Amino acid sequence: MEKSKTKDAYIRKEFEITQSHLDDLKTQIKDVYQKILNLEFFEIGPDCTDKNHLHYLLKK
């Protein structure tokens, strides 16, 4: 639940989680876990100029 910014009340939002959503999430978790085990992390290049991503804040 989320507190309303204009009223002293909480906002209740409902949504449906389908089996397809769960299957996609499981696949993503497995893929990321395997990449972590293989130490497959993104590379930060010195000439990166894409400021729309947070990776420019990281330093090697």
C-alpha positions as a Markdown table, in Angstrom:
| # | Residue | x | y | z |
|---|---|---|---|---|
| 1 | Met | 0.0 | 0.0 | 0.0 |
| 2 | Glu | 1.1 | 3.5 | -0.7 |
| 3 | Lys | 0.2 | 6.6 | 1.3 |
| 4 | Ser | -1.6 | 9.4 | -0.6 |
| 5 | Lys | 0.3 | 12.6 | -1.1 |
| 6 | Thr | -2.9 | 14.7 | -0.9 |
| 7 | Lys | -4.9 | 12.9 | 1.7 |
| 8 | Asp | -4.2 | 11.2 | 5.0 |
| 9 | Ala | -5.1 | 7.8 | 3.6 |
| 10 | Tyr | -3.5 | 4.9 | 1.9 |
| 11 | Ile | -4.0 | 4.0 | -1.8 |
| 12 | Arg | -4.8 | 0.4 | -2.6 |
| 13 | Lys | -3.8 | -0.8 | -6.0 |
| 14 | Glu | -4.7 | -4.3 | -7.3 |
| 15 | Phe | -3.2 | -6.1 | -10.2 |
| 16 | Glu | -3.1 | -9.6 | -11.6 |
| 17 | Ile | 0.0 | -11.7 | -11.6 |
| 18 | Thr | -0.3 | -14.4 | -14.3 |
| 19 | Gln | 1.7 | -17.6 | -14.7 |
| 20 | Ser | 3.4 | -16.0 | -17.6 |
| 21 | His | 4.6 | -13.2 | -15.4 |
| 22 | Leu | 6.0 | -15.8 | -12.9 |
| 23 | Asp | 7.6 | -17.8 | -15.7 |
| 24 | Asp | 9.3 | -14.7 | -17.0 |
| 25 | Leu | 10.5 | -13.7 | -13.5 |
| 26 | Lys | 11.9 | -17.2 | -12.9 |
| 27 | Thr | 13.8 | -17.1 | -16.2 |
| 28 | Gln | 15.3 | -13.7 | -15.4 |
| 29 | Ile | 16.4 | -14.8 | -11.9 |
| 30 | Lys | 18.1 | -17.9 | -13.3 |
| 31 | Asp | 19.8 | -15.9 | -16.1 |
| 32 | Val | 21.1 | -13.3 | -13.6 |
| 33 | Tyr | 22.2 | -15.9 | -11.1 |
| 34 | Gln | 24.2 | -17.7 | -13.8 |
| 35 | Lys | 25.9 | -14.5 | -14.9 |
| 36 | Ile | 26.8 | -13.8 | -11.3 |
| 37 | Leu | 28.3 | -17.3 | -10.9 |
| 38 | Asn | 30.3 | -16.8 | -14.1 |
| 39 | Leu | 31.4 | -13.3 | -13.0 |
| 40 | Glu | 29.8 | -11.8 | -16.1 |
| 41 | Phe | 29.4 | -8.2 | -15.1 |
| 42 | Phe | 29.2 | -5.2 | -17.4 |
| 43 | Glu | 32.3 | -3.4 | -18.5 |
| 44 | Ile | 32.8 | 0.3 | -17.9 |
| 45 | Gly | 34.7 | 1.9 | -20.7 |
| 46 | Pro | 36.7 | 5.1 | -20.2 |
| 47 | Asp | 35.0 | 6.7 | -23.1 |
| 48 | Cys | 31.4 | 6.1 | -22.0 |
| 49 | Thr | 29.3 | 9.3 | -22.5 |
| 50 | Asp | 25.9 | 7.8 | -21.8 |
| 51 | Lys | 24.7 | 9.8 | -18.8 |
| 52 | Asn | 21.3 | 8.2 | -18.8 |
| 53 | His | 22.6 | 5.1 | -17.0 |
| 54 | Leu | 24.1 | 4.9 | -13.5 |
| 55 | His | 27.2 | 3.1 | -14.6 |
| 56 | Tyr | 28.9 | 6.4 | -15.2 |
| 57 | Leu | 29.0 | 6.9 | -11.4 |
| 58 | Leu | 31.1 | 3.7 | -10.9 |
| 59 | Lys | 34.8 | 3.7 | -11.3 |
| 60 | Lys | 37.1 | 0.8 | -12.1 |
